[in-house]
Amino acid sequence: MSNNFNIMQDLLYMQELQPDDGYEVDFAVGTTFSLSMEGLISVPLALSNMGDPKSLTSQTAMYLMEGIRRASDKFVLFCNKGSILVPNNCQPIYSLIENSVIEVANPLSPLANFHPKMWVIRQKPIERNGESMIKLIVMSRNLTFSNDLDTAIVIKGKLSNGWRINDKNRPLHDFLIKLANEYEQDDTKKEKITILAKDMLRVDDFDFERPLSSKVYEIYPYLSCDSSSSTNFNKYSLIDKLRGNKILIISPFIDNDPGSGILRTLTESSEAYLVTRDNNITPQVLSMFKEVYVPHLNLIDNDEQHNVNLHAKVYLVEHDNESLYLYLGSTNATNSAFYRNSELTIGMRVNNLGFEAMMKELVLKDGLYVKVAEPISDYTEEIQKRQEETDLEHVLRWAISRLGKANVVKKRGKEYYTVKLAEKKTDKSAFKIKYGTVNYETRICPLQCKDAWRVFSKDNLEWQLRLEDLSVFYVVEVKNNSNEKKLKRICKVTTEGLERFVEQRNDKIVSSIVKADNIMEYIEMMLSDFPEDTLETWNKRKQKKASNTYNIGLISNVAIYELLLKASYKYKDSDKLKDLKEILQKLPDDEFDDDIKSVFKAFGITLKSKKK
């Protein structure tokens, strides 16, 4: 949150994940609805402070791999099952981070979305003599590189020395504990989530920016799959807190029939204002609100030159006693958001500003929104479009629900691995597919083999894969045969037997990235405390190499010897030197000449012999 109270911002998502000056990230838990693979790769880059990861195209696979190596064990990301986006360019390094992603679904309500967007990050002081802190980020943005208007608040609080309990943070503590216990994951990370949850109770106060109060705030998480009596998230219901004399609702999505849903509940006794997308504007909507606003038609992201739409979810409520509260997070003004989905919202008391002044800050300044008085002319066509999109989404979820476990085996003497995926029957009625599934074709392929499609119920779901192509990530595609529209998403499939080959697979991926012609750059980067600075050095070296101004092979071997010598002196018995040796020992010896092998051997590094 900026000093001029600009919560409606072009969120610098990855910049907020980076550790503060003097701190390093100890562990982090994130949640998102949709997830891009590029966004996923950028998380460890941000958490390990390897520079601005927004433009992944300018960074080499080696740089991305190093970010994963440094921070993949420092975070867990929960996302909605079936909402991982398919990348334009698939990279083997995606498999190196598969265990950091956990998909969430409600088996009793398969159309419920896991929709919260937040990060809880524990930072510890680099110098070891300060206090650890919790950084809490609550936002409306998914972990994708969207250009839409979103909201975010970033607050920080120091951990108290004792075990004094702050019950204001207990809802988030309960939420994290439930996520840790409900979904299968690595035992080490499960324990880390539990410890992080307990640390939430040790935060005395978060440092809210004015005019928000650090003393009066509430966190409202809701996990839709929770049915236990001991952790009932329904008690954190938002609805009662959102009733008041005046209300401003900012929501990109509203129900097709707003008069029979949550909008009517929130506005029936209030002077109400609405900011939404222009395709929601009907006579009924206009009649329910005193004023209605939509994003300006000419709103353009200056950096990307893309049209910008609304994605923020905000509620500003003035109560009978004229107290003013601001709520922001993931909760749209829809029945699904309030009664079905998993969501997370934070509410904060506003001091020294009235409703009109806050509304000016959120809506009326900067020319982002325009007041509307006329309804959308083709709303019937809009409803039909939404229904087609909904049907396609529901068929996709039905297809994903049909995936059982996979099994991978390697036959002796063969260079490939056989993967068989079981298909199971699932009741279509739970997915409310309006016109059935006859007109849809569903198919699947491993993420790393984009042309190896298999059709559900027609083909055997079996593949012969190379070692480096083994993964728990699969692409599921649904096509509507009547209009040729398609929808594809990535999902994770539990794969028995894969654990026997994961280390070999990861070594194969690493050795495909780190080779003789970039080994010096990789050693420099691994040993550097500021790896982003090595990018400029690499570019200068490439320019010299292109102009043939020096003997790259000879200079590289000398430089590598000097780097290892300095590292042995500076980092003796340190994790950094140990990690470097472990990586180098994974590389096949046939990639390197005898001179460089001698350099490595002098420092106790023996390269791996290539198997015949």
VOVO-944650 format. One record per residue (C-alpha): residue in three letters; x, y, z. Coordinates in steps of 0.1 Angstrom, whole numbers, padded with zeros to 4 digits, always signed. Example, Ala and Ser with C-alpha at 12.3 -4.5 7.8 and 13.67 -1.06 7.14 Angstrom:
<atoms>
ALA+0123-0045+0078
SER+0137-0011+0071
</atoms>
This chain:
<atoms>
MET+0000+0000+0000
SER+0015+0033-0010
ASN+0018+0065+0011
ASN-0009+0083-0009
PHE-0034+0055-0002
ASN-0035+0040-0037
ILE-0049+0005-0031
MET-0063+0006-0067
GLN-0029+0000-0082
ASP-0010-0017-0110
LEU+0002-0043-0085
LEU+0039-0051-0087
TYR+0032-0086-0076
MET+0067-0101-0076
GLN+0083-0070-0062
GLU+0061-0073-0031
LEU+0073-0109-0027
GLN+0109-0099-0025
PRO+0124-0097+0010
ASP+0128-0063+0027
ASP+0163-0047+0030
GLY+0182-0065+0057
TYR+0160-0096+0056
GLU+0157-0129+0038
VAL+0127-0150+0032
ASP+0124-0180+0056
PHE+0092-0195+0044
ALA+0060-0184+0026
VAL+0025-0197+0019
GLY+0006-0183-0011
THR-0029-0188-0024
THR-0044-0180-0058
PHE-0073-0190-0080
SER-0056-0191-0114
LEU-0019-0196-0120
SER+0004-0192-0149
MET+0035-0213-0152
GLU+0056-0182-0159
GLY+0042-0167-0127
LEU+0050-0199-0108
ILE+0086-0198-0120
SER+0089-0161-0110
VAL+0080-0168-0073
PRO+0113-0184-0063
LEU+0132-0157-0082
ALA+0114-0131-0061
LEU+0117-0149-0028
SER+0154-0155-0033
ASN+0159-0118-0043
MET+0172-0125-0078
GLY+0160-0093-0092
ASP+0128-0082-0110
PRO+0114-0114-0126
LYS+0086-0097-0145
SER+0102-0103-0179
LEU+0111-0140-0179
THR+0120-0138-0216
SER+0152-0119-0209
GLN+0164-0145-0185
THR+0181-0177-0194
ALA+0170-0212-0183
MET+0201-0213-0162
TYR+0191-0182-0143
LEU+0156-0195-0137
MET+0169-0229-0126
GLU+0191-0212-0100
GLY+0162-0193-0086
ILE+0143-0226-0083
ARG+0173-0242-0066
ARG+0176-0214-0041
ALA+0139-0211-0031
SER+0117-0240-0041
ASP+0118-0254-0006
LYS+0109-0220+0009
PHE+0073-0218-0003
VAL+0040-0236-0009
LEU+0014-0223-0033
PHE-0022-0235-0031
CYS-0043-0230-0063
ASN-0077-0240-0076
LYS-0077-0274-0092
GLY-0080-0271-0130
SER-0070-0234-0131
ILE-0033-0236-0140
LEU-0028-0220-0174
VAL-0010-0237-0203
PRO+0023-0218-0212
ASN+0031-0208-0248
ASN+0065-0223-0244
CYS+0069-0254-0222
GLN+0102-0257-0203
PRO+0116-0288-0186
ILE+0124-0267-0155
TYR+0086-0266-0147
SER+0090-0301-0134
LEU+0116-0290-0109
ILE+0090-0270-0090
GLU+0060-0293-0092
ASN+0061-0302-0055
SER+0056-0265-0045
VAL+0021-0264-0060
ILE-0009-0279-0043
GLU-0043-0280-0061
VAL-0074-0275-0040
ALA-0108-0288-0048
ASN-0140-0295-0029
PRO-0151-0331-0037
LEU-0186-0324-0022
SER-0191-0293-0043
PRO-0170-0297-0075
LEU-0180-0263-0089
ALA-0168-0244-0058
ASN-0137-0223-0065
PHE-0107-0220-0043
HIS-0104-0183-0048
PRO-0083-0165-0021
LYS-0054-0144-0032
MET-0028-0138-0004
TRP+0007-0144+0008
VAL+0020-0150+0043
ILE+0058-0145+0044
ARG+0081-0149+0073
GLN+0113-0129+0070
LYS+0143-0133+0092
PRO+0171-0108+0096
ILE+0203-0115+0076
GLU+0225-0104+0104
ARG+0207-0128+0129
ASN+0205-0101+0156
GLY+0172-0086+0148
GLU+0135-0096+0150
SER+0118-0118+0125
MET+0086-0104+0109
ILE+0055-0115+0091
LYS+0046-0099+0058
LEU+0009-0103+0049
ILE-0003-0095+0014
VAL-0040-0096+0007
MET-0050-0088-0029
SER-0075-0094-0057
ARG-0049-0104-0083
ASN-0042-0140-0093
LEU-0006-0152-0099
THR-0007-0144-0136
PHE+0007-0115-0155
SER-0026-0097-0158
ASN-0028-0059-0167
ASP-0062-0054-0151
LEU-0070-0031-0122
ASP-0065-0048-0089
THR-0062-0041-0052
ALA-0035-0050-0027
ILE-0025-0042+0008
VAL+0009-0052+0021
ILE+0012-0051+0059
LYS+0041-0062+0082
GLY+0044-0070+0118
LYS+0073-0081+0141
LEU+0070-0114+0160
SER+0068-0109+0198
ASN+0095-0126+0218
GLY+0071-0145+0240
TRP+0040-0165+0231
ARG+0014-0138+0236
ILE-0017-0147+0215
ASN-0032-0121+0191
ASP-0067-0135+0185
LYS-0073-0110+0157
ASN-0050-0132+0136
ARG-0066-0165+0147
PRO-0089-0168+0116
LEU-0058-0168+0093
HIS-0040-0192+0117
ASP-0070-0216+0114
PHE-0071-0213+0077
LEU-0034-0222+0073
ILE-0037-0251+0097
LYS-0066-0264+0077
LEU-0047-0261+0044
ALA-0017-0279+0059
ASN-0038-0308+0072
GLU-0064-0312+0044
TYR-0041-0316+0014
GLU-0014-0341+0008
GLN+0021-0326+0006
ASP+0057-0330+0017
ASP+0059-0336+0055
THR+0086-0310+0058
LYS+0065-0283+0042
LYS+0035-0293+0061
GLU+0054-0287+0093
LYS+0067-0254+0080
ILE+0031-0243+0073
THR+0020-0252+0108
ILE+0049-0232+0123
LEU+0041-0202+0101
ALA+0004-0204+0112
LYS+0015-0204+0149
ASP+0037-0174+0142
MET+0006-0155+0130
LEU-0006-0155+0166
ARG+0027-0139+0177
VAL+0023-0108+0156
ASP+0013-0080+0180
ASP+0003-0053+0154
PHE+0005-0049+0117
ASP+0018-0015+0103
PHE-0012-0002+0083
GLU-0008+0030+0064
ARG-0030+0060+0072
PRO-0059+0064+0072
LEU-0064+0027+0081
SER-0062+0016+0118
SER-0036-0009+0129
LYS-0058-0016+0160
VAL-0091-0023+0143
TYR-0089-0050+0116
GLU-0104-0084+0109
ILE-0094-0112+0086
TYR-0122-0132+0070
PRO-0111-0165+0054
TYR-0135-0192+0044
LEU-0125-0227+0032
SER-0155-0243+0015
CYS-0144-0279+0019
ASP-0142-0275+0057
SER-0169-0294+0075
SER-0154-0299+0109
SER-0171-0285+0140
SER-0138-0274+0156
THR-0128-0252+0127
ASN-0160-0237+0113
PHE-0151-0208+0090
ASN-0187-0198+0087
LYS-0183-0179+0119
TYR-0161-0154+0100
SER-0190-0145+0077
LEU-0187-0111+0061
ILE-0224-0104+0053
ASP-0234-0088+0086
LYS-0203-0066+0085
LEU-0212-0053+0051
ARG-0246-0039+0060
GLY-0247-0001+0066
ASN-0261+0033+0058
LYS-0239+0036+0027
ILE-0220+0011+0007
LEU-0197+0012-0023
ILE-0192-0021-0040
ILE-0164-0026-0065
SER-0167-0060-0082
PRO-0159-0071-0118
PHE-0184-0099-0115
ILE-0220-0099-0103
ASP-0249-0124-0107
ASN-0269-0125-0139
ASP-0300-0118-0117
PRO-0286-0093-0091
GLY-0320-0087-0076
SER-0323-0122-0061
GLY-0288-0125-0047
ILE-0261-0110-0025
LEU-0263-0076-0042
ARG-0299-0072-0030
THR-0289-0084+0005
LEU-0262-0058+0007
THR-0280-0028-0008
GLU-0317-0031+0003
SER-0313-0007+0032
SER-0283+0013+0020
GLU-0274+0042-0002
ALA-0255+0021-0027
TYR-0228+0027-0053
LEU-0214+0002-0078
VAL-0182+0000-0099
THR-0182-0030-0122
ARG-0175-0041-0158
ASP-0196-0026-0185
ASN-0211-0059-0196
ASN-0229-0062-0163
ILE-0250-0030-0168
THR-0287-0038-0171
PRO-0318-0017-0162
GLN-0322-0037-0130
VAL-0286-0030-0119
LEU-0290+0007-0126
SER-0322+0008-0105
MET-0305-0008-0075
PHE-0277+0018-0072
LYS-0276+0056-0068
GLU-0246+0057-0091
VAL-0229+0031-0113
TYR-0194+0034-0127
VAL-0174+0013-0153
PRO-0137+0014-0163
HIS-0129+0040-0189
LEU-0131+0026-0225
ASN-0097+0041-0234
LEU-0079+0027-0203
ILE-0046+0014-0215
ASP-0016-0001-0197
ASN+0012+0022-0207
ASP+0039-0004-0204
GLU+0022-0032-0223
GLN-0003-0012-0245
HIS-0031-0036-0236
ASN-0067-0027-0227
VAL-0072-0027-0190
ASN-0103-0040-0173
LEU-0115-0041-0137
HIS-0106-0071-0114
ALA-0106-0054-0080
LYS-0130-0065-0052
VAL-0137-0038-0026
TYR-0164-0029-0002
LEU-0166+0005+0016
VAL-0192+0006+0043
GLU-0205+0034+0065
HIS-0224+0021+0096
ASP-0251+0037+0117
ASN-0226+0053+0141
GLU-0208+0068+0110
SER-0178+0045+0115
LEU-0162+0036+0082
TYR-0147+0003+0072
LEU-0129-0009+0041
TYR-0129-0045+0030
LEU-0107-0059+0002
GLY-0095-0093-0010
SER-0109-0120-0033
THR-0147-0118-0027
ASN-0168-0108-0057
ALA-0203-0096-0052
THR-0218-0129-0063
ASN-0238-0157-0045
SER-0210-0181-0054
ALA-0184-0160-0036
PHE-0204-0156-0004
TYR-0220-0190-0002
ARG-0199-0215-0021
ASN-0163-0206-0028
SER-0132-0204-0006
GLU-0124-0168-0002
LEU-0103-0144+0019
THR-0110-0107+0027
ILE-0095-0083+0052
GLY-0116-0055+0068
MET-0100-0023+0083
ARG-0113+0007+0101
VAL-0109+0040+0083
ASN-0099+0069+0105
ASN-0103+0107+0098
LEU-0119+0103+0064
GLY-0156+0102+0055
PHE-0174+0080+0030
GLU-0174+0107+0002
ALA-0137+0113+0006
MET-0128+0076+0005
MET-0151+0072-0025
LYS-0132+0100-0043
GLU-0099+0082-0036
LEU-0112+0048-0048
VAL-0133+0058-0078
LEU-0134+0094-0088
LYS-0098+0105-0092
ASP-0074+0098-0120
GLY-0101+0093-0146
LEU-0101+0055-0143
TYR-0139+0052-0142
VAL-0169+0068-0159
LYS-0204+0071-0146
VAL-0230+0053-0167
ALA-0268+0058-0171
GLU-0276+0035-0200
PRO-0277-0003-0199
ILE-0258-0026-0222
SER-0276-0030-0255
ASP-0270-0067-0262
TYR-0273-0082-0227
THR-0291-0113-0241
GLU-0261-0120-0263
GLU-0239-0115-0233
ILE-0258-0140-0212
GLN-0256-0166-0240
LYS-0218-0160-0242
ARG-0215-0165-0205
GLN-0235-0197-0207
GLU-0212-0211-0234
GLU-0181-0203-0213
THR-0197-0218-0182
ASP-0205-0250-0200
LEU-0170-0253-0214
GLU-0156-0247-0179
HIS-0179-0273-0163
VAL-0170-0300-0189
LEU-0133-0293-0183
ARG-0138-0298-0146
TRP-0158-0330-0152
ALA-0129-0343-0174
ILE-0103-0335-0147
SER-0125-0353-0122
ARG-0122-0385-0143
LEU-0085-0387-0139
GLY-0073-0414-0115
LYS-0037-0422-0105
ALA-0009-0426-0130
ASN+0018-0453-0128
VAL+0053-0451-0142
VAL+0077-0480-0149
LYS+0109-0485-0168
LYS+0116-0518-0185
ARG+0151-0531-0183
GLY+0172-0523-0213
LYS+0148-0496-0226
GLU+0155-0459-0229
TYR+0119-0448-0223
TYR+0095-0449-0194
THR+0059-0462-0197
VAL+0033-0441-0181
LYS-0003-0454-0177
LEU-0031-0432-0164
ALA-0063-0446-0151
GLU-0096-0432-0160
LYS-0125-0433-0136
LYS-0163-0427-0139
THR-0177-0395-0125
ASP-0213-0383-0121
LYS-0219-0356-0147
SER-0249-0342-0129
ALA-0227-0326-0101
PHE-0211-0303-0128
LYS-0244-0289-0141
ILE-0235-0293-0177
LYS-0266-0278-0194
TYR-0267-0297-0227
GLY-0247-0328-0217
THR-0213-0339-0229
VAL-0221-0355-0263
ASN-0210-0325-0283
TYR-0176-0322-0264
GLU-0143-0339-0271
THR-0119-0342-0242
ARG-0083-0352-0245
ILE-0051-0352-0224
CYS-0013-0352-0228
PRO+0018-0349-0206
LEU+0029-0312-0202
GLN+0063-0319-0217
CYS+0049-0337-0248
LYS+0025-0313-0264
ASP+0017-0335-0294
ALA+0011-0368-0275
TRP-0027-0364-0271
ARG-0049-0392-0260
VAL-0088-0390-0263
PHE-0108-0398-0232
SER-0127-0431-0234
LYS-0114-0438-0269
ASP-0076-0442-0264
ASN-0056-0460-0238
LEU-0041-0433-0216
GLU-0006-0445-0220
TRP+0027-0429-0231
GLN+0063-0438-0237
LEU+0083-0409-0223
ARG+0119-0399-0220
LEU+0133-0395-0185
GLU+0133-0356-0187
ASP+0096-0356-0198
LEU+0083-0374-0166
SER+0061-0351-0146
VAL+0029-0349-0126
PHE+0017-0320-0148
TYR-0008-0329-0176
VAL-0027-0308-0200
VAL-0065-0314-0204
GLU-0083-0299-0233
VAL-0120-0297-0240
LYS-0135-0288-0274
ASN-0171-0279-0282
ASN-0176-0296-0315
SER-0206-0274-0324
ASN-0186-0241-0324
GLU-0150-0254-0323
LYS-0143-0234-0291
LYS-0116-0249-0268
LEU-0105-0247-0233
LYS-0073-0262-0219
ARG-0057-0262-0185
ILE-0029-0280-0166
CYS-0037-0302-0136
LYS-0016-0324-0114
VAL-0019-0362-0114
THR-0007-0384-0086
THR+0019-0406-0102
GLU+0030-0438-0084
GLY+0065-0449-0090
LEU+0077-0414-0100
GLU+0096-0410-0067
ARG+0121-0436-0079
PHE+0131-0415-0109
VAL+0127-0379-0097
GLU+0164-0374-0087
GLN+0176-0389-0120
ARG+0151-0367-0139
ASN+0161-0336-0121
ASP+0198-0343-0128
LYS+0190-0348-0165
ILE+0172-0314-0166
VAL+0201-0297-0148
SER+0227-0312-0171
SER+0207-0301-0202
ILE+0209-0265-0189
VAL+0244-0263-0175
LYS+0270-0272-0201
ALA+0307-0265-0209
ASP+0300-0233-0227
ASN+0282-0217-0197
ILE+0298-0233-0167
MET+0318-0202-0158
GLU+0286-0181-0158
TYR+0268-0207-0136
ILE+0296-0208-0110
GLU+0297-0170-0109
MET+0260-0168-0104
MET+0258-0195-0077
LEU+0286-0179-0057
SER+0273-0144-0061
ASP+0252-0127-0034
PHE+0238-0105-0061
PRO+0231-0129-0090
GLU+0213-0103-0111
ASP+0245-0084-0115
THR+0261-0114-0133
LEU+0237-0109-0162
GLU+0255-0078-0173
THR+0288-0096-0171
TRP+0275-0125-0192
ASN+0263-0101-0219
LYS+0297-0084-0221
ARG+0315-0117-0223
LYS+0292-0129-0251
GLN+0300-0097-0271
LYS+0338-0103-0267
LYS+0333-0140-0277
ALA+0314-0129-0308
SER+0342-0106-0318
ASN+0368-0133-0312
THR+0389-0109-0292
TYR+0402-0135-0268
ASN+0406-0173-0263
ILE+0373-0180-0245
GLY+0383-0216-0236
LEU+0416-0207-0220
ILE+0403-0177-0202
SER+0373-0196-0189
ASN+0394-0224-0173
VAL+0416-0198-0156
ALA+0386-0179-0144
ILE+0369-0210-0131
TYR+0400-0219-0112
GLU+0401-0185-0096
LEU+0364-0185-0087
LEU+0367-0219-0070
LEU+0398-0208-0052
LYS+0382-0177-0039
ALA+0351-0197-0029
SER+0371-0223-0011
TYR+0387-0195+0009
LYS+0356-0173+0015
TYR+0329-0200+0018
LYS+0350-0229+0034
ASP+0326-0254+0049
SER+0296-0233+0039
ASP+0263-0244+0023
LYS+0270-0223-0007
LEU+0302-0242-0017
LYS+0286-0275-0008
ASP+0256-0268-0030
LEU+0279-0258-0059
LYS+0298-0290-0056
GLU+0266-0310-0056
ILE+0254-0294-0088
LEU+0287-0298-0106
GLN+0289-0335-0097
LYS+0256-0340-0114
LEU+0270-0330-0148
PRO+0282-0357-0173
ASP+0319-0358-0178
ASP+0316-0361-0216
GLU+0306-0324-0218
PHE+0340-0312-0206
ASP+0376-0314-0218
ASP+0404-0327-0197
ASP+0416-0293-0187
ILE+0384-0283-0169
LYS+0381-0318-0154
SER+0415-0312-0139
VAL+0404-0278-0125
PHE+0373-0295-0109
LYS+0394-0324-0095
ALA+0417-0300-0078
PHE+0388-0289-0056
GLY+0375-0324-0050
ILE+0348-0323-0077
THR+0344-0354-0098
LEU+0320-0352-0127
LYS+0294-0380-0133
SER+0304-0406-0159
LYS+0278-0409-0186
LYS+0260-0442-0186
LYS+0264-0463-0217
</atoms>
